[in-house]
């Protein structure tokens, strides 16, 4: 995305920096640390959900923002796979939508942000067959950060393609379909699916 931004907007007044914002403050690029207490706006479009530690992320943002500075963000909320899984197979790392919202509220409050907008909205995304086949492995891969080792990730997420696909396409179905992804791949007449997601829209400011 940084490279794309540079390719379409190379004005001399814009500086592009790629930085992992999950690291500690001393590990941040010196050019970013130089912006401490000077930033007016932090804007994030579908990025914040990749951070496991929301409180640390917001702590970094608060340190960068000037007084009155604002965060405007749109972030996906993780699909609640436990709604589809039997009781003996539910995952401790998989939080409900309400629990995820509570994590954000606590992180915002703990870092002293005033909340202006805090809304959970339903979004739909039509995808053709090629797009969803490419997309599902990416979504599964985002779960890797929930585990301490790659072996644990592979072991505990094996077979989640079916339940993830079922959750994304049929979130309110009365009964789960444990073979949803397998059936989709087998039925080549299905050329489009509609993915349903919960999205957090957030606007807050530093007092």
N, C-alpha and C positions, 0 to 999 in steps of 0.2 A: 504493500500500500504506500510505503514511503517512496519507492521508485515510481509508482504510478503518479503520485502527487507531483514529484519533480518533473515528470514528463508532460504534464498538462498545465503546470503553473510554476514557472521558474523565475518569478520576480525576485529581484535582488533584495527586496524587503522581507522575504520569507526564508527562514532557515529550517531545514529538515534534520531531525535527529532521531535515530532509532535507539530505543532504550527499553530494557526490561524493568518495568516499574515495580516488580515484586521484590527487588533487592532492597537492602538497607540504605538509608540516606547516604552514608559515606561511600557506598559502592556506585552511586549514581554518577553519570557523566558530569564532569566539572562544569560544562556549559549549562546543564540543567540546574545544578546546585546554585549557580550564580543567580538564578531567577528567584531565589527564596524571598517570599513576601512581596513579589512584584507582579504576579500573574493575575490578570483580570478575569479570564475565562478558561476553564478546562472543559473541553467538549469531547464526548466519547460516543461513538456510534457502534454498538454491538461489539464492545471490547471488554467491559468491566466484568462480564460473567466468567472470563478466563482466570480471574484472580480468586484463589481459594481464601486468602486472608483479606476480607473486605476492610477490616479495621486498619491494617497496615497500609493498604492502598489509600484509604481516605486520610490517614495520617500524613502520607507523602503529599497528597493533594492540598491538604490544609497548610502544610509548611510552605508550599509554593505560592499559594494564593495571597493576594493583598487583602486587607480588611475590606469587606464588601464584595470580594471576588466570588465568582459563581461557578458551580459545576452544573453542566447540562449533559445528561447521559440517557441513552437508551440501552438497556441490557436485557438479554434473554434470561429467563428463569428456567432452570433445569427441569426437564420433564419428570414428573413423579412416577417413576417406574413401579414403585411399591403398590400403586393402585391396581396394577395388573398382575403382580406377583403373588403367589400363595404365601400365607403367613410364615411358613418355614423357609422361604427363599428370599424374604425381603432384605434389602441392603441398608446397613446402618448409615452409610455415607449418602444415601439418597433421601433428601429432605423434601417434605411437602412444599407446595407453593407458599402456604402461610408461614411455614418455618423459615423458608428462604427470605420472605419479606421481613420477618422478625430479625434475622441476621443483619439485613441492611439497616433496619431501624436502630438496632443497638450500636452498630458501627458508626452511623451518623451522629447519634446522640453522644456516644463515647468520645467522638472527636470534635464535639462542640459545634456542629453544623445546624443552621436553621433551615428547616425543610419548607420549600415553597410548593413543590409538586411531588407527589409520591403516589403513583397510580399503576395498578396492574391491569393490562389490557390484553384482549385476545387478538391474535394476528393470524392470518392465513397466508400461506405461500404455495401457489401452484408450482409443481415441478414436473418436467417431463421425465421419461424413463431413465435417460442417460444421466440427468442431473441428480435424481435421488440415489441412483446406484453409486455415483461418485460421492454424494453427500453423507450417506449413512455411516460409512467407515470414519469420516471426519468427526462426526458426532460421538461415535463410540470412543475414538481416540482422545477426546476431551476429558473422558473419565479417568485417564491414566494418572492425572495429578492427585487423584483421591487415594492412591495406593503408594506404599513405601517402596515396593520393588516391581520390576517389570513382570516377574514371575507371578506375583500376587494379582496384578492387573489381568494378565492373560487367563489365569485360573478363574477369577471371580467374574469376569465379563464374558467368558466363553458362552455362546448361545444367547447373548443379549440382543442380537440383531432382530430377532423375531419380536421380542417384547418391546424394544425401542420403536420399531416400525409401527407396531400396533398402537402404542401410546401416542405417537405423533399423528397418526392418521385417524384413529378412532378413540379419542380420549374419553368419551362418555358412553362407550358401548357397555351394555349390561354385563357381557361376558368377554373375558380376554380371548384372543386368538393366539395360541402358543406357536402357530406356524405361519403367522402373517407374512413375514419376509420371505420365507421359503416358498409360499404360495405365489407371492408377487413375482419372484424371479422365474418361477415355473410357467406363469401365465404371460406369455409375451404379447398377448392382445391388449394388456393394460399399458397404455402409453403415457398416462398422466395420473399423478396423485396430488392431494392437497394436504400439506403439512400444517398442523395447528400448534401454535405456541403461545405461551404467556410471556408478555414483555413488561418490564418495569421501566416506566418513564419517571425520571428523577431530575428535579431542579432544586438546588440548595445553595446557600451562601455562607460565607465565613463572617461572623460578627466581629 
